[in-house]
Amino acid sequence: MKSRMTRRGFFGAGAGLAAASMGMRAALAQGAEADLLADIKKRGFIRIGTFSIPPETWIDIGSGEWKGIAADFTKAVAAELGVEADPVVLVHSALAPALDSGRIDVISGLYRTPEREKVMAYATKPFWYGIDVLLTRSQDGPTKVADLKDKVIGTVRGSAQEIEAAELQKRYGISDIRKYDSADPMLMDLKAGRLDAAVWWGYTFDYAAKQNPNYDFKVVEYLAPEYLGSETLPANYYVFSKNGTRSLIAAFDAAVDKIKAAGQDKEIMARYGLTNPSYLTGKF
């Protein structure tokens, strides 16, 4: 007897195949998620995308040790996972591509922005908060943000400071925003007078000024979170690929909660002289 596929049977079979296909994709996705965390544990280390901005994160030239706020937090998280932390130092603009290519497993602390959320996944909770600052030369330069009309300012490309710089330009008539791949050349141009001011990390300025009372720069203004369209200070999150990282994100969230519950977050900030509670509460 010849088998005959009816229209209803055709669509029923199609639905069954589609459901099976969806189920297979879901199973593969779950497997990929489990495999990423399992792979990290199997190899015994996690590749951390980071940058060089003391006191947040830097490699000590003498010892080769990874140091800083993000370093200490991430080492504590890695210990909870039972692996070593392997830092990979990159410029900000190279972090997302490195995450996407699998060169790194996680980025140790970025502000959350709409543009980044399009291509990266965030941990559910921040592990600390930053305070950004508008800097100028210690001997001259603008004394208040209202003096920025027709001035030239600098910012680091790929950082959330780009958003703050754009908002400052909109409000105060800045003539040009120059973008740099890292902070050092920006600060050199500021010192040389090629910039009138620069948007930088306030905690980095606080740390540098504490180390050197005769520092070359001074604060024009600590930037309120409103420049980022937020009610709280910009928060630093662990950042992951959007693909197959659900289990890894959950593991990081649990580790951060445990670190905070033990009071280790306050100890880490205090090591670098950052005792202002705003760094942990996000309140300006």
C-alpha positions as CSV (number, residue, x, y, z in Angstrom):
1,M,0.0,0.0,0.0
2,K,1.4,3.3,-1.1
3,S,2.1,5.8,1.7
4,R,0.6,9.2,1.2
5,M,1.6,12.4,3.1
6,T,-1.4,14.7,3.6
7,R,-1.0,18.5,4.0
8,R,-1.8,18.1,7.8
9,G,0.7,15.3,8.0
10,F,3.3,17.3,6.2
11,F,3.0,20.2,8.5
12,G,2.8,17.9,11.5
13,A,6.0,16.2,10.4
14,G,7.6,19.6,9.8
15,A,6.6,20.8,13.3
16,G,8.1,17.6,14.7
17,L,11.3,18.1,12.9
18,A,11.4,21.8,13.9
19,A,10.9,20.8,17.5
20,A,13.5,18.2,17.3
21,S,15.9,20.7,15.7
22,M,15.2,23.2,18.4
23,G,15.7,20.6,21.1
24,M,19.0,19.6,19.6
25,R,20.1,23.3,19.4
26,A,19.1,23.8,23.0
27,A,21.0,20.7,24.1
28,L,24.1,21.8,22.1
29,A,23.9,25.3,23.7
30,Q,23.6,23.8,27.2
31,G,26.6,21.6,26.4
32,A,28.6,24.6,25.1
33,E,27.9,26.4,28.3
34,A,28.9,23.5,30.5
35,D,31.9,22.9,28.4
36,L,33.3,26.4,28.8
37,L,33.4,26.3,32.6
38,A,34.5,22.6,32.5
39,D,37.3,23.5,30.0
40,I,38.5,26.3,32.3
41,K,38.6,23.9,35.2
42,K,40.2,21.2,33.2
43,R,43.0,23.4,32.0
44,G,43.4,24.9,35.5
45,F,43.5,28.6,34.6
46,I,41.1,31.3,33.3
47,R,42.3,33.9,30.7
48,I,41.5,37.4,32.0
49,G,41.3,40.3,29.6
50,T,42.7,43.3,31.4
51,F,44.6,46.6,30.8
52,S,47.2,48.7,32.5
53,I,45.7,51.5,34.7
54,P,46.9,51.5,38.4
55,P,45.5,51.1,40.9
56,E,42.8,49.1,39.0
57,T,45.1,46.7,37.2
58,W,48.7,46.6,36.1
59,I,51.6,44.2,35.8
60,D,54.5,44.9,38.2
61,I,57.6,45.3,36.1
62,G,60.0,44.0,38.8
63,S,58.1,40.9,39.8
64,G,55.8,40.3,36.8
65,E,52.9,40.0,39.3
66,W,49.4,41.1,38.3
67,K,48.4,43.8,40.8
68,G,45.5,46.1,41.5
69,I,41.9,46.2,42.5
70,A,40.6,44.1,39.6
71,A,43.6,41.7,40.0
72,D,42.9,41.0,43.6
73,F,39.2,40.6,43.1
74,T,39.7,38.3,40.1
75,K,42.3,36.2,41.9
76,A,39.8,35.7,44.7
77,V,37.1,34.7,42.2
78,A,39.5,32.3,40.4
79,A,40.4,30.7,43.8
80,E,36.7,30.1,44.4
81,L,36.6,28.3,41.0
82,G,39.7,26.3,41.9
83,V,41.8,27.7,39.0
84,E,44.6,30.2,38.5
85,A,44.1,33.7,36.9
86,D,46.1,34.3,33.8
87,P,46.0,38.0,32.8
88,V,46.1,39.1,29.2
89,V,46.9,42.8,28.9
90,L,45.2,44.7,26.1
91,V,44.1,48.2,25.1
92,H,40.4,48.9,25.7
93,S,39.4,48.8,22.1
94,A,40.9,45.2,21.7
95,L,39.0,43.7,24.7
96,A,35.7,42.9,22.9
97,P,37.4,41.4,19.8
98,A,39.6,39.2,22.1
99,L,36.5,38.0,24.0
100,D,34.6,37.3,20.7
101,S,37.6,35.3,19.3
102,G,38.0,33.2,22.5
103,R,41.5,34.6,23.2
104,I,40.2,35.6,26.7
105,D,37.4,34.1,28.8
106,V,36.3,37.2,30.7
107,I,37.2,40.9,31.0
108,S,38.0,42.0,34.5
109,G,35.9,45.1,35.0
110,L,34.1,47.3,32.5
111,Y,31.4,49.9,32.9
112,R,28.0,48.9,31.4
113,T,27.1,50.8,28.3
114,P,24.3,50.2,25.7
115,E,26.9,49.7,22.9
116,R,28.8,47.1,24.9
117,E,25.6,45.3,25.8
118,K,25.0,44.7,22.1
119,V,28.1,42.5,21.8
120,M,28.9,41.3,25.4
121,A,27.2,39.7,28.4
122,Y,27.5,41.1,31.9
123,A,27.6,39.5,35.3
124,T,24.4,40.3,37.2
125,K,26.1,42.4,39.9
126,P,29.0,44.8,39.8
127,F,32.0,44.1,42.1
128,W,33.0,47.8,42.6
129,Y,32.2,51.3,41.4
130,G,34.4,53.9,39.7
131,I,34.5,57.7,39.9
132,D,35.5,59.5,36.7
133,V,37.2,62.9,36.7
134,L,37.9,65.8,34.4
135,L,41.6,66.7,34.7
136,T,43.8,69.5,33.6
137,R,47.4,70.6,34.2
138,S,48.3,71.5,37.8
139,Q,49.6,75.0,36.9
140,D,47.0,76.2,34.4
141,G,44.0,75.0,32.4
142,P,40.2,75.4,33.0
143,T,39.1,75.7,36.6
144,K,35.5,74.6,36.1
145,V,33.5,72.7,33.4
146,A,31.9,75.9,32.3
147,D,35.3,77.0,31.0
148,L,35.4,74.2,28.4
149,K,33.8,76.2,25.6
150,D,35.9,76.0,22.5
151,K,38.5,73.8,24.3
152,V,40.0,70.4,23.3
153,I,39.7,67.4,25.6
154,G,41.0,63.9,25.5
155,T,39.5,60.5,26.4
156,V,40.3,56.8,26.0
157,R,38.8,55.1,22.9
158,G,36.4,52.3,23.7
159,S,35.9,53.4,27.3
160,A,32.8,54.7,29.0
161,Q,34.6,58.1,29.3
162,E,33.8,58.6,25.6
163,I,30.1,58.9,26.7
164,E,31.0,61.4,29.4
165,A,33.2,63.4,27.0
166,A,30.3,63.6,24.5
167,E,27.9,64.8,27.2
168,L,30.4,67.4,28.3
169,Q,30.8,68.6,24.7
170,K,27.0,68.8,24.3
171,R,26.6,70.8,27.5
172,Y,29.6,73.1,27.3
173,G,30.6,73.6,23.7
174,I,33.9,71.7,23.6
175,S,35.4,72.2,20.1
176,D,37.1,68.7,19.8
177,I,37.3,65.4,21.5
178,R,40.6,63.5,20.8
179,K,40.5,59.7,21.4
180,Y,43.4,57.6,22.5
181,D,44.1,53.9,22.6
182,S,45.4,54.2,26.2
183,A,45.7,56.8,28.9
184,D,49.5,57.4,28.8
185,P,49.7,59.3,25.4
186,M,46.6,61.2,26.4
187,L,48.2,62.4,29.6
188,M,51.4,63.2,27.7
189,D,49.4,65.5,25.3
190,L,47.7,67.1,28.3
191,K,51.0,67.8,30.0
192,A,52.4,69.2,26.8
193,G,49.5,71.6,26.3
194,R,48.0,69.8,23.2
195,L,44.9,69.2,25.3
196,D,43.1,71.5,27.6
197,A,41.6,68.8,29.7
198,A,41.0,65.0,29.8
199,V,38.4,62.6,31.1
200,W,40.1,60.0,33.2
201,W,39.5,57.5,36.0
202,G,39.2,59.4,39.3
203,Y,40.4,56.5,41.4
204,T,43.6,56.4,39.2
205,F,44.1,60.1,39.8
206,D,43.5,59.7,43.6
207,Y,46.1,56.9,43.7
208,A,48.7,58.7,41.6
209,A,48.3,62.0,43.5
210,K,48.7,60.1,46.8
211,Q,51.9,58.6,45.5
212,N,53.2,61.9,44.2
213,P,52.1,65.1,46.0
214,N,53.7,67.2,43.2
215,Y,51.6,65.4,40.5
216,D,51.4,67.2,37.1
217,F,47.6,67.3,37.0
218,K,44.7,68.6,39.1
219,V,41.0,67.9,39.2
220,V,38.6,70.2,37.4
221,E,35.6,68.2,38.6
222,Y,34.7,64.7,39.7
223,L,32.0,63.7,37.3
224,A,28.5,63.0,38.6
225,P,26.8,59.8,37.3
226,E,24.3,62.0,35.4
227,Y,26.9,62.4,32.7
228,L,26.4,58.7,32.0
229,G,22.6,59.0,32.3
230,S,22.7,57.1,35.6
231,E,21.6,57.7,39.2
232,T,24.6,55.8,40.6
233,L,28.3,55.9,39.9
234,P,29.5,53.8,37.0
235,A,29.8,50.2,38.1
236,N,32.6,47.8,37.2
237,Y,31.3,44.4,36.0
238,Y,32.9,41.2,34.9
239,V,32.1,40.9,31.1
240,F,31.7,37.7,29.1
241,S,31.0,36.5,25.5
242,K,27.2,36.2,24.8
243,N,27.8,32.6,23.6
244,G,27.8,29.7,26.0
245,T,28.7,31.6,29.1
246,R,25.6,31.2,31.3
247,S,27.3,28.7,33.7
248,L,30.5,30.8,33.9
249,I,28.5,33.9,34.7
250,A,26.6,32.1,37.4
251,A,29.9,30.8,38.9
252,F,31.3,34.4,38.9
253,D,28.2,35.8,40.5
254,A,28.3,33.3,43.3
255,A,32.0,33.9,43.9
256,V,31.6,37.7,44.1
257,D,28.7,37.3,46.5
258,K,30.9,35.1,48.7
259,I,33.8,37.6,48.6
260,K,31.5,40.5,49.5
261,A,29.9,38.6,52.3
262,A,33.3,37.9,53.8
263,G,34.2,41.6,53.7
264,Q,37.1,41.0,51.3
265,D,35.9,43.8,49.0
266,K,36.6,46.4,51.7
267,E,40.0,44.9,52.4
268,I,40.9,45.0,48.7
269,M,40.0,48.6,48.3
270,A,41.8,49.6,51.5
271,R,45.1,48.1,50.1
272,Y,45.1,50.8,47.5
273,G,44.1,53.6,49.8
274,L,40.5,53.8,48.4
275,T,38.5,53.9,51.6
276,N,35.7,56.1,50.3
277,P,32.5,54.0,50.7
278,S,31.3,55.3,47.3
279,Y,33.6,52.8,45.7
280,L,31.5,50.0,47.1
281,T,28.0,51.6,47.3
282,G,27.9,53.5,44.0
283,K,26.5,56.6,45.7
284,F,28.1,59.9,44.6
